[in-house]
Every structure is written in structure tokens, then in C-alpha cells.
Amino acid sequence: MNGRDLLRVLKSDADLQTIPVVVLTTSAAPDDIVGAYSSHANAYVTKPVNLEEFEQAVQSIDAFYLDTASRPRT
């Protein structure tokens, strides 16, 4: 199973579909981006190659989904 397959499984399960899924990948290929969003990814982030930039990207994702975004209560 690849990441896109897993994403489809998660987003088709009523108990799991509200979990935000961020695709964090080295690919910036347009087909990969379209494929991820077509499979209902909540965000697509191309990994920076620099370690400090990578850490900042992960921290930004974390801050957005845990501190900024509102999610339905379960």
C-alpha cells in the first residue's frame, strides 16, 4: 500500500475521515499534488532539503493543526 492508497482508506472511513492528513514528500510533481488532493489530503507540503527549513515546516504544520485550525469534536 502506498501513501495515496492509505489516504483513500482513511478518508473513506467515517471514524477516521476527519483526521487531517498532510502529505509531506520530496515530490513537487504536479500529478502527485493533484493526486493527493484528489484523494482528499488536507495539505501537500514539499519537504525542504535543509534540516532547519524542514524542522520549521513541520513545526508550522503542527502549530496550524493543533493551535490554529478548529476541528469537530468527537
One Martini backbone bead per residue (centre of mass of N, CA, C, O) as a GRO file, in nm:
protein
   74
    1MET     BB    1   0.096   0.037   0.024
    2ASN     BB    2   0.045   0.357  -0.037
    3GLY     BB    3  -0.025   0.676   0.044
    4ARG     BB    4  -0.278   0.702  -0.137
    5ASP     BB    5  -0.420   0.451  -0.032
    6LEU     BB    6  -0.435   0.538   0.262
    7LEU     BB    7  -0.595   0.794   0.216
    8ARG     BB    8  -0.849   0.655   0.106
    9VAL     BB    9  -0.908   0.490   0.357
   10LEU     BB   10  -0.933   0.720   0.563
   11LYS     BB   11  -1.155   0.891   0.389
   12SER     BB   12  -1.371   0.632   0.394
   13ASP     BB   13  -1.370   0.653   0.707
   14ALA     BB   14  -1.582   0.783   0.936
   15ASP     BB   15  -1.376   0.769   1.190
   16LEU     BB   16  -1.118   0.912   1.010
   17GLN     BB   17  -1.189   1.161   0.807
   18THR     BB   18  -1.114   1.408   1.021
   19ILE     BB   19  -0.828   1.351   0.987
   20PRO     BB   20  -0.557   1.514   0.925
   21VAL     BB   21  -0.377   1.521   0.606
   22VAL     BB   22  -0.027   1.538   0.547
   23VAL     BB   23   0.174   1.574   0.277
   24LEU     BB   24   0.518   1.464   0.304
   25THR     BB   25   0.746   1.547   0.039
   26THR     BB   26   0.975   1.551  -0.240
   27SER     BB   27   0.742   1.609  -0.428
   28ALA     BB   28   0.650   1.855  -0.708
   29ALA     BB   29   0.454   1.708  -0.875
   30PRO     BB   30   0.157   1.773  -1.012
   31ASP     BB   31   0.035   1.482  -1.001
   32ASP     BB   32   0.079   1.445  -0.695
   33ILE     BB   33  -0.088   1.680  -0.597
   34VAL     BB   34  -0.354   1.605  -0.731
   35GLY     BB   35  -0.373   1.319  -0.606
   36ALA     BB   36  -0.389   1.406  -0.311
   37TYR     BB   37  -0.642   1.591  -0.335
   38SER     BB   38  -0.824   1.370  -0.468
   39SER     BB   39  -0.776   1.199  -0.182
   40HIS     BB   40  -0.815   1.423   0.056
   41ALA     BB   41  -0.608   1.606   0.129
   42ASN     BB   42  -0.526   1.884   0.336
   43ALA     BB   43  -0.214   1.872   0.251
   44TYR     BB   44   0.085   1.991   0.064
   45VAL     BB   45   0.436   1.915   0.129
   46THR     BB   46   0.750   2.012   0.046
   47LYS     BB   47   1.045   1.909   0.133
   48PRO     BB   48   1.301   2.031   0.270
   49VAL     BB   49   1.653   1.983   0.264
   50ASN     BB   50   1.684   2.156   0.496
   51LEU     BB   51   1.671   2.102   0.828
   52GLU     BB   52   1.561   2.373   0.934
   53GLU     BB   53   1.327   2.393   0.727
   54PHE     BB   54   1.194   2.129   0.804
   55GLU     BB   55   1.135   2.193   1.100
   56GLN     BB   56   0.960   2.442   1.036
   57ALA     BB   57   0.744   2.298   0.873
   58VAL     BB   58   0.652   2.106   1.098
   59GLN     BB   59   0.581   2.327   1.305
   60SER     BB   60   0.366   2.465   1.127
   61ILE     BB   61   0.176   2.230   1.103
   62ASP     BB   62   0.133   2.184   1.401
   63ALA     BB   63   0.026   2.467   1.472
   64PHE     BB   64  -0.215   2.469   1.288
   65TYR     BB   65  -0.365   2.195   1.380
   66LEU     BB   66  -0.338   2.254   1.708
   67ASP     BB   67  -0.387   2.593   1.729
   68THR     BB   68  -0.576   2.705   1.482
   69ALA     BB   69  -0.752   2.488   1.399
   70SER     BB   70  -1.073   2.371   1.362
   71ARG     BB   71  -1.248   2.093   1.508
   72PRO     BB   72  -1.438   1.845   1.547
   73ARG     BB   73  -1.601   1.686   1.779
   74THR     BB   74  -1.603   1.340   1.920
   0.00000   0.00000   0.00000
